[in-house]
């Protein structure tokens, strides 16, 4: 296996951090470009679809990093980073990988990351839904909001725990893709557990992308959708036809 695969995978993880940590976007972009170079040296320049995707994703992420100091362009920066993430996932699917077993360290990282993710998201989503409903009451019926929790306190809880949960989910998803990558030769498939985790992660990403615009019921609904998808991956998907080691039967 060429270094392109682990470099691209690490780049995806760092770009996810780049949504609220500027250095993550820069480091992820350079890892993308390094993965493209490694793949070009191994197979020749532009010998497959992964190299153009990594080059384009890396350049877009570098451009997005330069917009960090311009708050009024935050939606554009987040859009560029999300597009870079999708290009990185496409490149991971296009790169070849040998079959390997699940190492104990990767299993520990994968399980531990999702444990932290579920704990943090349980608090963060709950506080976020309460915050969205309190904001709705303040705008529609301020007299009813007096008995509720302070908005700033709920917002502080939401931001802190959601960020931790998002980072842990990204790490868990990335380590799971790395395992599927090496064992099945394909990091993405129509597996119920993989699809539900990926959709939950995308819903959380969308929440951060639209953070300044979402209010009230749409904000609460998006958070509940993301948490519901991740909870289904943990409690429901193992009973379905899954290739994951946690699958269960009746």
Buried (B, 14 or more C-beta within 10 A) or exposed (E): EBBBBBBBBBBBBBBBBBBBBBEBBBBBBBBBBBBBBBBBEEBEEEEBEBBBBBBBBBBBBBBBBBBBEEEEBBBEBBBBBBBBBBBBBBBBBBBBBEEBEBEEEBBEBBBBBBEBBBBBBBBBBBBBBBBBBBBBBBEEEEEEBEEBEEBEEBBEBBBBBBBBBBBBBBBBBBBBBBBBBBBBEEBBEEBBBBBBBBBBBBBBBBBBBBBEEBBBEEBBBBBBBBBBBBBBBBEBBBEBEBEBEEBEEE
